[in-house]
Amino acid sequence: MLPLLVVCALLLVMIAVQGIVLYRSGGQSLLEWGFFLTPVVMFFLVVKSILFVRRSLINPLSHIRFWVSRVREGDLSARMPRLDNGEFNELAGDINGVADVVQSLHDDLEAQVHAHTQNLKRKAQALELLYEAVTSVNTAYEVDDLLSRFLRRLGDVFDADAAVLRVLENSRLSLRDSYGLDRESRFLEQDVPIRFVWRNNLFGRGSIEVRSETIAETLDSGAPEGGPVRQIVSVPLQYRGSILGSYQLFIRSDAEFNDETRELLAGIGQHLGVALEQSRLDQESGKLMLVEERARLANELHDSLAQTLASLRFQVRVLDETLHQGEERVTWEELEKLERQVEEANHELRSLIAQFRAPLKSHGVVLSVEKLIRKFRSDTGALVFFQNEWDEDHLSAEMRNDVVRIVQEALNNIKKHADADTVRVFLRHHGNCHRVVVEDDGVGYDESALSAGGAGEHIGRQIMAERAENLGAMLRLESEPGEGSCVILEFEYSQDTDARDAPGDASEQPRPVAATA
């Protein structure tokens, strides 16, 4: 553009010079008129060229530059205006087409991230509910209060507008609690024969049943603003294949219940079924049998799925903080960690539903402890020193499981409470002597403060003590505020005897070792 302006200036000078010459000569010569008119014509041609270049090239490029600057600032709705030049107008159309695709991809990505986040949030809520069900099995809740509380918690998590709770009594599912339904609703029939449930396959023989048909059901509020009920979700409360009760959730929206969600609901029903069965044991069995059954269920639930769910709840809190900070890379990393935790919880849930036994029972002590240490390192990032002097032992599967579970509980307590940078795990088996030490450099604790805690707050410590008693072992838990903590397990066991097979002979029982400093 600048060269054309220079040419215009030179032509103006030439026109002025030729005009002066023509004026002085009186304009008698045609040649002089030719010299004068030639720069005039050239000047107008150059001016027209400048206008053409400006309209056909500079203006379109300016629009493109302005569009690029708006896109760089994050305005994906920016578009090119319609241009007079045909080729640039086609280019503008192509640019607008690309912008439409980019904006569509951006909107789709935002929608996918939002949907994924909502799905994870819903899963996290369901897993938290499952964790509550697991930890509530051995609490002091009345079973009716517990089931009613979970009736409303399930309704909140899955956006149910109404819900019904039934419990098996004398081969009939009796109505125990409900909310949201009109009193005249056919779903509020007082008793439903269990034969009717099986005959109509309401729970798919113990599975989660989702009826996705539109049902003209009147709620308490009359004609619901959100439309009629679109789904009825039936959740059986069962124990070892026997249905002990059921939840029914009435949902207006077309919510998706995939396999993972169904498994979570089945797990909640399983654990609440355990609570129902325990209530029945309270009525039918003596107190000693009930305490033993509760202890067995609590140990397995606490040492397997409950540990994973507690770790998952911690990851959800970290994810929530990361989302508020807006760091996308860290958010995706936390989402990947959360996904791995969900997969682990899902695996353990399958094992619990299938056999209600711990997944570590078939492993040796050293292999199981190494697996626990790897998971602890992955979850906390702490430095762990593993000192292994554990030769091949002749412990029974139950005794090995007790040793491993004590180590697992010690590491879990460090992860949740100690804030430790360094952890040492020491295993020694020599002859008949067995010694396990787990210590850390964390914040420590005050034993008197722990003893003041409420019921259910130190279940892990109680279970460790019970497992040590099963081993005939000496268990010491040492700590001071600011000085870290140490768990020491010591016992003797001879390969020539099996105390578990001969409980009546005290001489064959594992003998506690005197604790040494």
Buried (B, 14 or more C-beta within 10 A) or exposed (E): EEEBEEBBEBBEEBBEEBEEBBEEEEEEEEEBBEBBEBBBEBBEEBBEEBEEEEEBEEBBEEBBEEBEEBBEEEEBEBBBEEBEBEEBBEBBEEBBEEBEEEBEEEEEEEEEBEEEBEBBBBBBBBBBBBBBBBBBBBEEBEBEEBBBBBBBBBBEBBEBBBBBBBBBEEEBBBBBBBBBBBEEBEBEEEEBEBEEBEEEEBBEEBBBBBEEEEEEBBBEEEEBEEEBBBBBBBBBBBBEEEBBBBBBBBBBBEBEBEEBBBBBBBBBBBBBBBBBBBBBBEEEBEEEEBEEBBBEBBBBBBBBBBBBBBBBBBBBEBBEEBBEEEEEEBBEBBBEBBEEBBEBBBEBBEBBBEEBEBBBBEBBBBEBBBBBBEBBEEBBEBEBEBEBEBEEBEBBEEBBBBBBBBBBBBBBBBBBBBBBEEBBBBBBBEEBEBBBBBBBBBBBBEEEEEEEEEEEEBBBBBBBBBBBEBBBBBBBBBBEEEEBBBBBBBBBBEEEBBBBEEEEEEEBBBBBBEEEE
